[in-house]
Amino acid sequence: MTLFDEVVEQIDGAVHWLGLSCLVESKDFADKTVDITPIAKLRNQLLRRPAGQGERI
């Protein structure tokens, strides 16, 4: 996406799965250390959620 002739955002791909469509953006952190704490917290919160009662999309 451009804004005033400058690239401000790039979408890296799209995923379509079981009726769910998502745009994907990735970052290159090969030269940096990334703190995984926020991802671990989100994972733990999702694991504590009760299982769904069937799929309703």
PDB file of N, CA, C, O and CB in Angstrom:
ATOM      1  N   MET A   1       0.842  -1.158   0.000  1.00  0.00           N
ATOM      2  CA  MET A   1       0.000   0.000   0.000  1.00  0.00           C
ATOM      3  C   MET A   1       0.893   1.228   0.000  1.00  0.00           C
ATOM      4  O   MET A   1       1.886   1.293   0.725  1.00  0.00           O
ATOM      5  CB  MET A   1      -0.961  -0.006   1.205  1.00  0.00           C
ATOM      6  N   THR A   2       0.532   2.185  -0.810  1.00  0.00           N
ATOM      7  CA  THR A   2       1.323   3.410  -0.858  1.00  0.00           C
ATOM      8  C   THR A   2       0.517   4.579  -0.307  1.00  0.00           C
ATOM      9  O   THR A   2      -0.710   4.607  -0.394  1.00  0.00           O
ATOM     10  CB  THR A   2       1.782   3.706  -2.298  1.00  0.00           C
ATOM     11  N   LEU A   3       1.225   5.525   0.253  1.00  0.00           N
ATOM     12  CA  LEU A   3       0.640   6.756   0.767  1.00  0.00           C
ATOM     13  C   LEU A   3       1.581   7.879   0.389  1.00  0.00           C
ATOM     14  O   LEU A   3       2.727   7.912   0.838  1.00  0.00           O
ATOM     15  CB  LEU A   3       0.405   6.695   2.321  1.00  0.00           C
ATOM     16  N   PHE A   4       1.108   8.793  -0.428  1.00  0.00           N
ATOM     17  CA  PHE A   4       1.938   9.893  -0.920  1.00  0.00           C
ATOM     18  C   PHE A   4       3.196   9.363  -1.606  1.00  0.00           C
ATOM     19  O   PHE A   4       4.299   9.849  -1.355  1.00  0.00           O
ATOM     20  CB  PHE A   4       2.320  10.833   0.233  1.00  0.00           C
ATOM     21  N   ASP A   5       3.022   8.366  -2.470  1.00  0.00           N
ATOM     22  CA  ASP A   5       4.103   7.754  -3.257  1.00  0.00           C
ATOM     23  C   ASP A   5       5.162   7.061  -2.409  1.00  0.00           C
ATOM     24  O   ASP A   5       6.283   6.862  -2.878  1.00  0.00           O
ATOM     25  CB  ASP A   5       4.766   8.801  -4.103  1.00  0.00           C
ATOM     26  N   GLU A   6       4.840   6.691  -1.187  1.00  0.00           N
ATOM     27  CA  GLU A   6       5.769   5.965  -0.320  1.00  0.00           C
ATOM     28  C   GLU A   6       5.103   4.670   0.142  1.00  0.00           C
ATOM     29  O   GLU A   6       3.945   4.678   0.558  1.00  0.00           O
ATOM     30  CB  GLU A   6       6.198   6.838   0.906  1.00  0.00           C
ATOM     31  N   VAL A   7       5.844   3.550   0.066  1.00  0.00           N
ATOM     32  CA  VAL A   7       5.307   2.271   0.517  1.00  0.00           C
ATOM     33  C   VAL A   7       5.206   2.306   2.036  1.00  0.00           C
ATOM     34  O   VAL A   7       6.205   2.505   2.728  1.00  0.00           O
ATOM     35  CB  VAL A   7       6.197   1.077   0.037  1.00  0.00           C
ATOM     36  N   VAL A   8       3.986   2.111   2.554  1.00  0.00           N
ATOM     37  CA  VAL A   8       3.787   2.142   4.002  1.00  0.00           C
ATOM     38  C   VAL A   8       3.397   0.781   4.563  1.00  0.00           C
ATOM     39  O   VAL A   8       3.507   0.556   5.768  1.00  0.00           O
ATOM     40  CB  VAL A   8       2.726   3.160   4.357  1.00  0.00           C
ATOM     41  N   GLU A   9       2.947  -0.119   3.713  1.00  0.00           N
ATOM     42  CA  GLU A   9       2.529  -1.435   4.194  1.00  0.00           C
ATOM     43  C   GLU A   9       2.610  -2.423   3.050  1.00  0.00           C
ATOM     44  O   GLU A   9       2.299  -2.087   1.907  1.00  0.00           O
ATOM     45  CB  GLU A   9       1.092  -1.393   4.783  1.00  0.00           C
ATOM     46  N   GLN A  10       3.032  -3.649   3.358  1.00  0.00           N
ATOM     47  CA  GLN A  10       3.059  -4.714   2.366  1.00  0.00           C
ATOM     48  C   GLN A  10       2.438  -5.956   2.981  1.00  0.00           C
ATOM     49  O   GLN A  10       2.779  -6.343   4.098  1.00  0.00           O
ATOM     50  CB  GLN A  10       4.510  -4.996   1.875  1.00  0.00           C
ATOM     51  N   ILE A  11       1.534  -6.573   2.253  1.00  0.00           N
ATOM     52  CA  ILE A  11       0.927  -7.828   2.681  1.00  0.00           C
ATOM     53  C   ILE A  11       1.766  -8.951   2.086  1.00  0.00           C
ATOM     54  O   ILE A  11       2.026  -8.969   0.883  1.00  0.00           O
ATOM     55  CB  ILE A  11      -0.586  -7.932   2.234  1.00  0.00           C
ATOM     56  N   ASP A  12       2.192  -9.895   2.935  1.00  0.00           N
ATOM     57  CA  ASP A  12       3.080 -10.964   2.488  1.00  0.00           C
ATOM     58  C   ASP A  12       2.344 -12.176   1.939  1.00  0.00           C
ATOM     59  O   ASP A  12       2.936 -12.989   1.229  1.00  0.00           O
ATOM     60  CB  ASP A  12       3.956 -11.392   3.617  1.00  0.00           C
ATOM     61  N   GLY A  13       1.071 -12.307   2.255  1.00  0.00           N
ATOM     62  CA  GLY A  13       0.346 -13.452   1.739  1.00  0.00           C
ATOM     63  C   GLY A  13      -1.066 -13.496   2.284  1.00  0.00           C
ATOM     64  O   GLY A  13      -1.500 -12.609   3.018  1.00  0.00           O
ATOM     65  N   ALA A  14      -1.769 -14.548   1.909  1.00  0.00           N
ATOM     66  CA  ALA A  14      -3.132 -14.762   2.380  1.00  0.00           C
ATOM     67  C   ALA A  14      -3.307 -16.239   2.682  1.00  0.00           C
ATOM     68  O   ALA A  14      -2.712 -17.093   2.024  1.00  0.00           O
ATOM     69  CB  ALA A  14      -4.180 -14.277   1.332  1.00  0.00           C
ATOM     70  N   VAL A  15      -4.123 -16.534   3.677  1.00  0.00           N
ATOM     71  CA  VAL A  15      -4.420 -17.911   4.059  1.00  0.00           C
ATOM     72  C   VAL A  15      -5.933 -18.080   4.020  1.00  0.00           C
ATOM     73  O   VAL A  15      -6.671 -17.269   4.580  1.00  0.00           O
ATOM     74  CB  VAL A  15      -3.840 -18.259   5.482  1.00  0.00           C
ATOM     75  N   HIS A  16      -6.386 -19.132   3.361  1.00  0.00           N
ATOM     76  CA  HIS A  16      -7.806 -19.474   3.319  1.00  0.00           C
ATOM     77  C   HIS A  16      -7.931 -20.877   3.893  1.00  0.00           C
ATOM     78  O   HIS A  16      -7.335 -21.818   3.368  1.00  0.00           O
ATOM     79  CB  HIS A  16      -8.396 -19.389   1.848  1.00  0.00           C
ATOM     80  N   TRP A  17      -8.711 -21.028   4.981  1.00  0.00           N
ATOM     81  CA  TRP A  17      -8.823 -22.330   5.633  1.00  0.00           C
ATOM     82  C   TRP A  17     -10.205 -22.464   6.245  1.00  0.00           C
ATOM     83  O   TRP A  17     -10.589 -21.655   7.090  1.00  0.00           O
ATOM     84  CB  TRP A  17      -7.726 -22.512   6.713  1.00  0.00           C
ATOM     85  N   LEU A  18     -10.942 -23.457   5.839  1.00  0.00           N
ATOM     86  CA  LEU A  18     -12.273 -23.754   6.375  1.00  0.00           C
ATOM     87  C   LEU A  18     -13.168 -22.521   6.447  1.00  0.00           C
ATOM     88  O   LEU A  18     -13.833 -22.290   7.458  1.00  0.00           O
ATOM     89  CB  LEU A  18     -12.148 -24.366   7.751  1.00  0.00           C
ATOM     90  N   GLY A  19     -13.185 -21.742   5.393  1.00  0.00           N
ATOM     91  CA  GLY A  19     -14.039 -20.568   5.351  1.00  0.00           C
ATOM     92  C   GLY A  19     -13.478 -19.342   6.036  1.00  0.00           C
ATOM     93  O   GLY A  19     -14.124 -18.294   6.037  1.00  0.00           O
ATOM     94  N   LEU A  20     -12.301 -19.439   6.617  1.00  0.00           N
ATOM     95  CA  LEU A  20     -11.653 -18.305   7.275  1.00  0.00           C
ATOM     96  C   LEU A  20     -10.557 -17.776   6.368  1.00  0.00           C
ATOM     97  O   LEU A  20      -9.691 -18.535   5.932  1.00  0.00           O
ATOM     98  CB  LEU A  20     -11.076 -18.711   8.664  1.00  0.00           C
ATOM     99  N   SER A  21     -10.586 -16.497   6.083  1.00  0.00           N
ATOM    100  CA  SER A  21      -9.566 -15.874   5.237  1.00  0.00           C
ATOM    101  C   SER A  21      -8.787 -14.854   6.048  1.00  0.00           C
ATOM    102  O   SER A  21      -9.380 -14.023   6.736  1.00  0.00           O
ATOM    103  CB  SER A  21     -10.204 -15.206   3.995  1.00  0.00           C
ATOM    104  N   CYS A  22      -7.451 -14.910   5.973  1.00  0.00           N
ATOM    105  CA  CYS A  22      -6.587 -14.012   6.745  1.00  0.00           C
ATOM    106  C   CYS A  22      -5.487 -13.463   5.851  1.00  0.00           C
ATOM    107  O   CYS A  22      -4.935 -14.175   5.012  1.00  0.00           O
ATOM    108  CB  CYS A  22      -5.976 -14.744   7.967  1.00  0.00           C
ATOM    109  N   LEU A  23      -5.179 -12.186   6.043  1.00  0.00           N
ATOM    110  CA  LEU A  23      -4.010 -11.599   5.400  1.00  0.00           C
ATOM    111  C   LEU A  23      -2.825 -11.799   6.323  1.00  0.00           C
ATOM    112  O   LEU A  23      -2.964 -11.708   7.543  1.00  0.00           O
ATOM    113  CB  LEU A  23      -4.228 -10.084   5.076  1.00  0.00           C
ATOM    114  N   VAL A  24      -1.654 -12.072   5.749  1.00  0.00           N
ATOM    115  CA  VAL A  24      -0.475 -12.410   6.543  1.00  0.00           C
ATOM    116  C   VAL A  24       0.625 -11.390   6.291  1.00  0.00           C
ATOM    117  O   VAL A  24       0.912 -11.028   5.150  1.00  0.00           O
ATOM    118  CB  VAL A  24       0.021 -13.837   6.213  1.00  0.00           C
ATOM    119  N   GLU A  25       1.229 -10.941   7.371  1.00  0.00           N
ATOM    120  CA  GLU A  25       2.396 -10.064   7.281  1.00  0.00           C
ATOM    121  C   GLU A  25       3.484 -10.683   8.144  1.00  0.00           C
ATOM    122  O   GLU A  25       3.210 -11.151   9.249  1.00  0.00           O
ATOM    123  CB  GLU A  25       2.061  -8.587   7.740  1.00  0.00           C
ATOM    124  N   SER A  26       4.702 -10.688   7.652  1.00  0.00           N
ATOM    125  CA  SER A  26       5.803 -11.260   8.425  1.00  0.00           C
ATOM    126  C   SER A  26       6.909 -10.232   8.588  1.00  0.00           C
ATOM    127  O   SER A  26       7.023  -9.287   7.807  1.00  0.00           O
ATOM    128  CB  SER A  26       6.348 -12.534   7.748  1.00  0.00           C
ATOM    129  N   LYS A  27       7.710 -10.431   9.606  1.00  0.00           N
ATOM    130  CA  LYS A  27       8.841  -9.545   9.885  1.00  0.00           C
ATOM    131  C   LYS A  27      10.114 -10.383   9.918  1.00  0.00           C
ATOM    132  O   LYS A  27      10.080 -11.553  10.301  1.00  0.00           O
ATOM    133  CB  LYS A  27       8.641  -8.774  11.234  1.00  0.00           C
ATOM    134  N   ASP A  28      11.216  -9.797   9.526  1.00  0.00           N
ATOM    135  CA  ASP A  28      12.511 -10.471   9.556  1.00  0.00           C
ATOM    136  C   ASP A  28      13.275 -10.011  10.793  1.00  0.00           C
ATOM    137  O   ASP A  28      13.761  -8.882  10.856  1.00  0.00           O
ATOM    138  CB  ASP A  28      13.328 -10.182   8.258  1.00  0.00           C
ATOM    139  N   PHE A  29      13.370 -10.902  11.773  1.00  0.00           N
ATOM    140  CA  PHE A  29      14.087 -10.587  13.003  1.00  0.00           C
ATOM    141  C   PHE A  29      15.329 -11.459  13.152  1.00  0.00           C
ATOM    142  O   PHE A  29      15.738 -11.766  14.271  1.00  0.00           O
ATOM    143  CB  PHE A  29      13.171 -10.764  14.214  1.00  0.00           C
ATOM    144  N   ALA A  30      15.929 -11.859  12.039  1.00  0.00           N
ATOM    145  CA  ALA A  30      17.085 -12.747  12.089  1.00  0.00           C
ATOM    146  C   ALA A  30      18.259 -12.117  12.829  1.00  0.00           C
ATOM    147  O   ALA A  30      19.071 -12.825  13.424  1.00  0.00           O
ATOM    148  CB  ALA A  30      17.508 -13.127  10.685  1.00  0.00           C
ATOM    149  N   ASP A  31      18.352 -10.795  12.795  1.00  0.00           N
ATOM    150  CA  ASP A  31      19.487 -10.127  13.431  1.00  0.00           C
ATOM    151  C   ASP A  31      19.156  -9.570  14.815  1.00  0.00           C
ATOM    152  O   ASP A  31      19.957  -8.835  15.393  1.00  0.00           O
ATOM    153  CB  ASP A  31      19.979  -9.011  12.548  1.00  0.00           C
ATOM    154  N   LYS A  32      17.971  -9.916  15.356  1.00  0.00           N
ATOM    155  CA  LYS A  32      17.551  -9.382  16.652  1.00  0.00           C
ATOM    156  C   LYS A  32      17.032 -10.498  17.545  1.00  0.00           C
ATOM    157  O   LYS A  32      16.612 -11.548  17.061  1.00  0.00           O
ATOM    158  CB  LYS A  32      16.472  -8.303  16.470  1.00  0.00           C
ATOM    159  N   THR A  33      17.065 -10.267  18.836  1.00  0.00           N
ATOM    160  CA  THR A  33      16.451 -11.180  19.791  1.00  0.00           C
ATOM    161  C   THR A  33      15.007 -10.732  20.005  1.00  0.00           C
ATOM    162  O   THR A  33      14.749  -9.556  20.259  1.00  0.00           O
ATOM    163  CB  THR A  33      17.246 -11.213  21.145  1.00  0.00           C
ATOM    164  N   VAL A  34      14.072 -11.666  19.904  1.00  0.00           N
ATOM    165  CA  VAL A  34      12.659 -11.345  20.033  1.00  0.00           C
ATOM    166  C   VAL A  34      12.137 -11.906  21.347  1.00  0.00           C
ATOM    167  O   VAL A  34      12.358 -13.075  21.662  1.00  0.00           O
ATOM    168  CB  VAL A  34      11.850 -11.902  18.836  1.00  0.00           C
ATOM    169  N   ASP A  35      11.442 -11.066  22.115  1.00  0.00           N
ATOM    170  CA  ASP A  35      10.832 -11.491  23.375  1.00  0.00           C
ATOM    171  C   ASP A  35       9.545 -12.252  23.055  1.00  0.00           C
ATOM    172  O   ASP A  35       8.621 -11.690  22.467  1.00  0.00           O
ATOM    173  CB  ASP A  35      10.544 -10.261  24.312  1.00  0.00           C
ATOM    174  N   ILE A  36       9.482 -13.523  23.439  1.00  0.00           N
ATOM    175  CA  ILE A  36       8.308 -14.333  23.134  1.00  0.00           C
ATOM    176  C   ILE A  36       7.259 -14.280  24.235  1.00  0.00           C
ATOM    177  O   ILE A  36       6.251 -14.981  24.149  1.00  0.00           O
ATOM    178  CB  ILE A  36       8.719 -15.761  22.897  1.00  0.00           C
ATOM    179  N   THR A  37       7.468 -13.469  25.263  1.00  0.00           N
ATOM    180  CA  THR A  37       6.527 -13.400  26.380  1.00  0.00           C
ATOM    181  C   THR A  37       5.101 -13.073  25.930  1.00  0.00           C
ATOM    182  O   THR A  37       4.177 -13.758  26.369  1.00  0.00           O
ATOM    183  CB  THR A  37       6.995 -12.363  27.379  1.00  0.00           C
ATOM    184  N   PRO A  38       4.867 -12.064  25.079  1.00  0.00           N
ATOM    185  CA  PRO A  38       3.483 -11.790  24.663  1.00  0.00           C
ATOM    186  C   PRO A  38       2.830 -12.964  23.935  1.00  0.00           C
ATOM    187  O   PRO A  38       1.639 -13.220  24.112  1.00  0.00           O
ATOM    188  CB  PRO A  38       3.449 -10.571  23.769  1.00  0.00           C
ATOM    189  N   ILE A  39       3.601 -13.672  23.124  1.00  0.00           N
ATOM    190  CA  ILE A  39       3.058 -14.829  22.406  1.00  0.00           C
ATOM    191  C   ILE A  39       2.746 -15.951  23.387  1.00  0.00           C
ATOM    192  O   ILE A  39       1.714 -16.610  23.262  1.00  0.00           O
ATOM    193  CB  ILE A  39       4.050 -15.321  21.323  1.00  0.00           C
ATOM    194  N   ALA A  40       3.619 -16.176  24.355  1.00  0.00           N
ATOM    195  CA  ALA A  40       3.389 -17.216  25.357  1.00  0.00           C
ATOM    196  C   ALA A  40       2.156 -16.901  26.197  1.00  0.00           C
ATOM    197  O   ALA A  40       1.380 -17.801  26.516  1.00  0.00           O
ATOM    198  CB  ALA A  40       4.619 -17.371  26.262  1.00  0.00           C
ATOM    199  N   LYS A  41       1.966 -15.629  26.560  1.00  0.00           N
ATOM    200  CA  LYS A  41       0.777 -15.239  27.334  1.00  0.00           C
ATOM    201  C   LYS A  41      -0.496 -15.484  26.541  1.00  0.00           C
ATOM    202  O   LYS A  41      -1.475 -15.998  27.081  1.00  0.00           O
ATOM    203  CB  LYS A  41       0.860 -13.762  27.743  1.00  0.00           C
ATOM    204  N   LEU A  42      -0.490 -15.118  25.255  1.00  0.00           N
ATOM    205  CA  LEU A  42      -1.658 -15.349  24.410  1.00  0.00           C
ATOM    206  C   LEU A  42      -1.947 -16.835  24.287  1.00  0.00           C
ATOM    207  O   LEU A  42      -3.102 -17.252  24.375  1.00  0.00           O
ATOM    208  CB  LEU A  42      -1.450 -14.735  23.023  1.00  0.00           C
ATOM    209  N   ARG A  43      -0.918 -17.632  24.085  1.00  0.00           N
ATOM    210  CA  ARG A  43      -1.087 -19.088  23.986  1.00  0.00           C
ATOM    211  C   ARG A  43      -1.712 -19.648  25.250  1.00  0.00           C
ATOM    212  O   ARG A  43      -2.642 -20.452  25.183  1.00  0.00           O
ATOM    213  CB  ARG A  43       0.260 -19.772  23.720  1.00  0.00           C
ATOM    214  N   ASN A  44      -1.203 -19.226  26.411  1.00  0.00           N
ATOM    215  CA  ASN A  44      -1.732 -19.724  27.679  1.00  0.00           C
ATOM    216  C   ASN A  44      -3.183 -19.308  27.889  1.00  0.00           C
ATOM    217  O   ASN A  44      -3.979 -20.091  28.407  1.00  0.00           O
ATOM    218  CB  ASN A  44      -0.880 -19.225  28.835  1.00  0.00           C
ATOM    219  N   GLN A  45      -3.535 -18.093  27.495  1.00  0.00           N
ATOM    220  CA  GLN A  45      -4.927 -17.650  27.613  1.00  0.00           C
ATOM    221  C   GLN A  45      -5.836 -18.487  26.722  1.00  0.00           C
ATOM    222  O   GLN A  45      -6.934 -18.865  27.130  1.00  0.00           O
ATOM    223  CB  GLN A  45      -5.054 -16.161  27.249  1.00  0.00           C
ATOM    224  N   LEU A  46      -5.382 -18.774  25.511  1.00  0.00           N
ATOM    225  CA  LEU A  46      -6.191 -19.575  24.596  1.00  0.00           C
ATOM    226  C   LEU A  46      -6.353 -21.001  25.098  1.00  0.00           C
ATOM    227  O   LEU A  46      -7.413 -21.600  24.920  1.00  0.00           O
ATOM    228  CB  LEU A  46      -5.569 -19.582  23.208  1.00  0.00           C
ATOM    229  N   LEU A  47      -5.320 -21.554  25.722  1.00  0.00           N
ATOM    230  CA  LEU A  47      -5.411 -22.914  26.249  1.00  0.00           C
ATOM    231  C   LEU A  47      -6.374 -23.008  27.424  1.00  0.00           C
ATOM    232  O   LEU A  47      -6.930 -24.078  27.676  1.00  0.00           O
ATOM    233  CB  LEU A  47      -4.039 -23.403  26.672  1.00  0.00           C
ATOM    234  N   ARG A  48      -6.585 -21.911  28.151  1.00  0.00           N
ATOM    235  CA  ARG A  48      -7.501 -21.912  29.300  1.00  0.00           C
ATOM    236  C   ARG A  48      -8.962 -21.774  28.884  1.00  0.00           C
ATOM    237  O   ARG A  48      -9.860 -22.032  29.686  1.00  0.00           O
ATOM    238  CB  ARG A  48      -7.139 -20.787  30.253  1.00  0.00           C
ATOM    239  N   ARG A  49      -9.207 -21.372  27.648  1.00  0.00           N
ATOM    240  CA  ARG A  49     -10.588 -21.193  27.193  1.00  0.00           C
ATOM    241  C   ARG A  49     -11.272 -22.545  27.051  1.00  0.00           C
ATOM    242  O   ARG A  49     -10.641 -23.528  26.663  1.00  0.00           O
ATOM    243  CB  ARG A  49     -10.628 -20.427  25.851  1.00  0.00           C
ATOM    244  N   PRO A  50     -12.562 -22.595  27.365  1.00  0.00           N
ATOM    245  CA  PRO A  50     -13.285 -23.864  27.180  1.00  0.00           C
ATOM    246  C   PRO A  50     -13.407 -24.199  25.699  1.00  0.00           C
ATOM    247  O   PRO A  50     -13.418 -23.312  24.846  1.00  0.00           O
ATOM    248  CB  PRO A  50     -14.689 -23.794  27.825  1.00  0.00           C
ATOM    249  N   ALA A  51     -13.496 -25.480  25.414  1.00  0.00           N
ATOM    250  CA  ALA A  51     -13.636 -25.928  24.028  1.00  0.00           C
ATOM    251  C   ALA A  51     -14.962 -25.441  23.462  1.00  0.00           C
ATOM    252  O   ALA A  51     -15.945 -25.324  24.193  1.00  0.00           O
ATOM    253  CB  ALA A  51     -13.540 -27.470  23.932  1.00  0.00           C
ATOM    254  N   GLY A  52     -14.993 -25.159  22.169  1.00  0.00           N
ATOM    255  CA  GLY A  52     -16.215 -24.699  21.515  1.00  0.00           C
ATOM    256  C   GLY A  52     -17.239 -25.815  21.403  1.00  0.00           C
ATOM    257  O   GLY A  52     -16.902 -26.997  21.461  1.00  0.00           O
ATOM    258  N   GLN A  53     -18.482 -25.423  21.243  1.00  0.00           N
ATOM    259  CA  GLN A  53     -19.577 -26.381  21.092  1.00  0.00           C
ATOM    260  C   GLN A  53     -19.932 -26.500  19.616  1.00  0.00           C
ATOM    261  O   GLN A  53     -21.018 -26.089  19.205  1.00  0.00           O
ATOM    262  CB  GLN A  53     -20.821 -25.950  21.928  1.00  0.00           C
ATOM    263  N   GLY A  54     -19.046 -27.047  18.830  1.00  0.00           N
ATOM    264  CA  GLY A  54     -19.272 -27.184  17.394  1.00  0.00           C
ATOM    265  C   GLY A  54     -18.842 -25.928  16.664  1.00  0.00           C
ATOM    266  O   GLY A  54     -18.652 -24.875  17.273  1.00  0.00           O
ATOM    267  N   GLU A  55     -18.691 -26.048  15.370  1.00  0.00           N
ATOM    268  CA  GLU A  55     -18.253 -24.905  14.569  1.00  0.00           C
ATOM    269  C   GLU A  55     -19.457 -24.133  14.075  1.00  0.00           C
ATOM    270  O   GLU A  55     -20.389 -24.709  13.514  1.00  0.00           O
ATOM    271  CB  GLU A  55     -17.385 -25.360  13.383  1.00  0.00           C
ATOM    272  N   ARG A  56     -19.433 -22.834  14.283  1.00  0.00           N
ATOM    273  CA  ARG A  56     -20.480 -21.949  13.776  1.00  0.00           C
ATOM    274  C   ARG A  56     -19.785 -20.795  13.081  1.00  0.00           C
ATOM    275  O   ARG A  56     -19.355 -19.836  13.722  1.00  0.00           O
ATOM    276  CB  ARG A  56     -21.433 -21.441  14.927  1.00  0.00           C
ATOM    277  N   ILE A  57     -19.679 -20.894  11.762  1.00  0.00           N
ATOM    278  CA  ILE A  57     -19.007 -19.835  11.002  1.00  0.00           C
ATOM    279  C   ILE A  57     -19.996 -19.209  10.055  1.00  0.00           C
ATOM    280  O   ILE A  57     -19.645 -18.292   9.314  1.00  0.00           O
ATOM    281  CB  ILE A  57     -17.784 -20.380  10.226  1.00  0.00           C
TER     282      ILE A  57
END
